[in-house]
Amino acid sequence: MIKLNSNHTIPAIGLGVFETASNTAAGIVETALRIGYRHVDTASIYHNERETSEGILRFLEDKSNNQVARGDIFYTTKIWDADHGAGKTEQAIERALDRLRGDSTADQPDRTLGYIDLLLIHSPQSSAQLRQETWEAMERAVASGRVRSIGVSNYGIAHLEELLGYAKILPAVNQVELHPWLQRRELVAYCRSHGIVMEAYAPLTRGHKLGGKDAGLVAVAHRHGRTEAQVLVRWGLQNGFVVLPKSVHANRMKENFDVAGFDLTEADLQELGDPDSYYLTCWDPTTYKG
């Protein structure tokens, strides 16, 4: 667990459900929770918030899991770019809260996760004014008790400096693509200096570096008797990041979660990746200048 500046704690490994189909998301999330995950990361643009909630609710309602309570599970979602601005963000938050009900019907109004553990601005791709209105709407959601922590995703240093100029509540996290070939050391150092936890999405490079494609990664995995994916998750954890590996396969979800019992040495960390590379596997709104 990692302590956030909001005084809440966040599990250091979470299941990302980006590109997880809505008709399978509930089952995948429930399976992940049975494996041991206690943190699920979704977003409105993923179109599976309701199904993600449903998977969590099914797990909590299973009497064989009666040792696990709602407070043990951390649920993250995000405000999409098109919903920036005071009114739009407030409406987006209401929709996100409604989707906490999973597949509940009108005669089951109490079947809900109840609150959002972490709400993020998905990216800075709007305008300074709209970003400020969005953050202020999120602060109001925290004041209402319906959202516990707030943060950002894909924010560069310039966006964070802008935000810190008006924020009454500091961002708890900044979620960006992070792995040994995209280390973002300047951004990581900036966030640490302001008490902002870094979350690593695409920590497995979306498979770009897996399967024997990188000699250094293969060598480190071989030395520890672990898979390449486990080494990459461990790299993120040892750097103090919250790591969000994504898979829809139970065996790989288990593999990605089973990273206790070994530590990467300083030599391992030096061999992994390249601090000077900037290897993106998807978009990079941290450079957005609008």
C-alpha positions in Angstrom: 0.0 0.0 0.0 1.1 3.5 -0.8 0.0 6.6 1.3 -1.5 9.4 -0.7 -1.4 13.1 0.2 -5.1 12.8 0.7 -4.4 10.6 3.7 -5.9 7.6 1.9 -3.9 4.6 0.8 -3.8 3.0 -2.6 -2.8 -0.6 -3.4 0.5 -0.6 -5.3 -0.7 -3.0 -8.0 -3.9 -2.4 -9.9 -5.7 -4.0 -12.8 -6.0 -1.7 -15.8 -9.1 -2.3 -17.9 -8.3 -0.2 -20.9 -9.6 -1.9 -24.1 -11.4 -4.5 -22.0 -14.7 -5.3 -23.7 -17.8 -4.3 -21.8 -19.3 -7.8 -22.2 -16.4 -9.4 -20.5 -15.2 -6.7 -18.0 -17.3 -7.8 -15.1 -16.0 -11.4 -15.2 -12.4 -10.3 -15.7 -12.6 -7.9 -12.7 -14.2 -10.5 -10.5 -11.5 -13.0 -11.5 -8.8 -10.4 -10.7 -10.2 -9.8 -7.2 -10.3 -13.5 -6.6 -6.6 -13.6 -7.5 -5.9 -10.9 -4.9 -6.1 -7.6 -6.7 -7.7 -4.9 -4.6 -7.4 -2.0 -7.1 -9.1 -1.5 -10.4 -8.5 1.4 -12.8 -11.1 2.3 -15.4 -12.3 5.5 -17.2 -15.4 6.9 -18.8 -13.7 6.6 -22.3 -13.2 2.9 -21.7 -17.0 2.4 -21.8 -16.8 -0.3 -19.0 -17.3 1.6 -15.8 -20.6 0.0 -15.0 -19.3 -3.5 -15.8 -16.2 -2.9 -13.7 -18.5 -1.9 -10.8 -20.6 -5.0 -11.4 -17.5 -7.2 -11.2 -16.6 -5.7 -7.8 -20.1 -5.9 -6.5 -20.3 -9.6 -7.5 -17.1 -10.3 -5.6 -18.3 -8.4 -2.5 -21.7 -10.2 -2.6 -20.1 -13.6 -2.7 -20.4 -14.9 0.9 -17.1 -16.9 0.5 -15.4 -13.5 0.4 -16.9 -12.2 3.6 -13.5 -11.1 4.9 -13.3 -8.5 2.1 -15.2 -5.2 2.5 -15.9 -2.3 0.1 -13.2 -0.3 1.9 -10.6 -2.9 1.0 -11.1 -2.3 -2.8 -9.8 0.8 -4.5 -11.8 2.1 -7.5 -10.4 4.7 -10.0 -12.1 6.3 -12.9 -11.4 9.4 -15.0 -13.0 12.5 -16.6 -12.5 12.5 -20.4 -11.4 15.5 -22.3 -14.8 16.3 -23.8 -16.2 16.6 -20.3 -13.8 19.4 -19.1 -15.5 22.5 -17.8 -17.6 23.1 -14.7 -21.0 22.0 -15.9 -19.8 19.1 -18.1 -17.5 17.8 -15.3 -20.3 17.9 -12.8 -22.5 15.9 -15.2 -19.7 13.5 -15.9 -19.2 12.9 -12.1 -22.9 12.2 -11.7 -22.7 9.6 -14.5 -19.6 8.0 -13.0 -21.4 7.8 -9.6 -24.5 6.2 -11.2 -22.3 3.6 -12.9 -21.1 2.5 -9.4 -24.5 0.7 -9.2 -23.3 -1.9 -11.7 -26.3 -3.8 -13.2 -28.6 -2.6 -10.4 -32.2 -1.9 -11.3 -34.7 0.6 -9.9 -35.8 -1.9 -7.2 -32.1 -2.3 -6.0 -31.1 1.3 -5.3 -28.7 0.3 -2.5 -26.6 -2.0 -4.7 -23.7 0.4 -5.3 -20.0 0.9 -4.5 -21.1 4.2 -3.0 -18.1 6.4 -3.7 -15.1 6.8 -6.1 -11.8 6.2 -4.4 -9.8 8.2 -7.0 -11.0 10.5 -9.8 -8.6 11.7 -12.4 -8.5 14.3 -15.2 -7.7 11.8 -18.0 -5.5 14.3 -19.9 -4.8 18.0 -20.1 -6.1 18.3 -23.7 -8.5 21.3 -23.4 -7.6 24.8 -22.2 -6.3 26.3 -19.0 -9.7 27.7 -18.1 -11.5 24.4 -18.7 -8.9 22.4 -16.8 -9.3 24.8 -13.8 -13.1 24.5 -13.9 -12.8 20.7 -14.1 -10.4 20.6 -11.1 -12.7 22.8 -9.0 -15.7 20.6 -9.8 -13.7 17.6 -8.7 -12.7 19.4 -5.4 -16.5 20.0 -4.8 -17.0 16.2 -5.3 -14.4 15.5 -2.6 -16.2 18.0 -0.3 -19.4 16.1 -0.9 -17.9 12.9 0.3 -18.7 11.1 -3.0 -15.0 11.1 -4.2 -12.2 10.4 -1.8 -9.1 11.5 -3.7 -8.4 13.4 -6.9 -5.5 13.5 -9.3 -4.5 13.8 -12.9 -3.3 11.6 -15.8 -0.9 12.5 -18.6 0.1 15.8 -17.0 3.5 17.3 -17.8 5.4 19.6 -15.5 3.8 22.7 -17.2 0.3 21.4 -16.6 1.1 20.6 -12.9 2.6 24.0 -12.3 -0.6 25.5 -13.7 -2.7 23.3 -11.5 -0.7 24.0 -8.3 -1.3 27.7 -8.9 -5.0 27.3 -8.0 -5.6 23.9 -6.5 -7.1 23.9 -2.9 -6.6 20.1 -2.9 -3.3 18.9 -4.2 -3.4 16.1 -6.9 -2.8 12.8 -5.2 -1.4 11.1 -8.3 -0.2 11.7 -11.8 -0.8 8.6 -14.0 1.4 8.4 -17.1 3.1 5.8 -19.3 6.2 4.6 -17.4 8.5 1.7 -17.9 12.3 1.2 -18.3 12.3 2.7 -21.8 10.2 5.7 -20.8 11.5 6.7 -17.3 10.5 10.4 -17.4 13.0 11.2 -14.6 12.4 14.9 -14.6 8.6 14.5 -14.3 9.0 11.8 -11.6 11.3 14.0 -9.6 9.0 17.0 -9.9 6.0 15.0 -8.7 7.9 13.5 -5.8 9.0 16.9 -4.7 5.3 17.9 -4.5 4.1 14.7 -2.8 2.4 13.5 -5.9 2.4 9.7 -6.4 3.3 8.4 -9.8 1.1 5.7 -11.4 2.5 3.7 -14.3 0.2 2.7 -17.1 1.5 0.4 -19.9 4.2 -0.9 -17.5 4.5 -4.0 -19.7 5.1 -1.8 -22.8 1.9 -3.2 -24.3 4.1 -6.2 -25.1 6.5 -4.3 -27.3 9.5 -5.4 -25.3 8.3 -8.8 -24.2 8.9 -12.2 -25.8 12.7 -12.1 -26.0 12.8 -8.8 -27.8 15.1 -7.1 -25.3 18.3 -8.8 -24.3 18.7 -6.9 -21.0 15.2 -7.8 -19.9 15.7 -11.4 -20.8 18.9 -11.6 -18.8 17.4 -10.1 -15.7 14.3 -12.3 -15.8 16.6 -15.4 -16.3 18.7 -14.5 -13.3 15.7 -14.2 -11.0 13.8 -17.2 -12.4 10.9 -14.8 -13.2 9.0 -13.8 -16.3 9.8 -10.7 -18.2 6.4 -9.2 -17.2 7.1 -9.9 -13.5 10.5 -8.1 -13.8 8.7 -5.0 -15.4 6.1 -4.9 -12.6 8.9 -5.2 -10.0 10.8 -2.4 -11.7 7.8 -0.1 -11.2 7.3 -1.1 -7.6 10.9 -0.6 -6.7 10.7 2.9 -8.2 7.8 3.7 -5.9 5.2 3.7 -8.6 1.7 2.4 -8.5 1.8 -0.2 -11.3 -1.2 -0.9 -13.5 -0.6 -4.0 -15.6 -3.4 -4.9 -18.0 -4.5 -8.4 -19.0 -7.8 -10.2 -19.7 -6.3 -13.7 -19.1 -6.4 -15.2 -15.6 -3.0 -16.8 -15.8 -1.3 -13.6 -16.8 -3.2 -11.5 -14.2 -1.9 -14.0 -11.6 1.6 -13.7 -13.0 1.5 -9.9 -13.0 0.3 -9.9 -9.4 2.8 -12.5 -8.1 5.9 -10.3 -7.8 6.7 -10.7 -4.1 9.8 -12.7 -3.0 12.4 -11.1 -5.2 14.1 -7.7 -5.6 16.0 -6.3 -8.5 19.6 -5.4 -7.7 21.2 -2.1 -8.6 22.9 -3.9 -11.4 19.5 -5.2 -12.6 18.1 -1.7 -12.6 21.0 -0.4 -14.6 20.6 -3.2 -17.2 16.9 -2.6 -17.7 15.9 -0.1 -20.4 17.5 3.2 -21.0 16.9 6.4 -18.9 17.6 8.5 -22.0 15.1 6.8 -24.3 11.6 8.1 -24.8 9.9 4.9 -26.1 6.1 5.6 -26.3 3.7 2.8 -26.9 0.7 5.1 -27.3 -0.2 8.8 -26.9 1.7 11.4 -24.9 -0.5 14.3 -23.8 2.2 15.4 -21.3 3.6 17.5 -24.2 0.2 19.2 -24.9 0.6 23.0 -25.1 -3.0 24.2 -25.3 
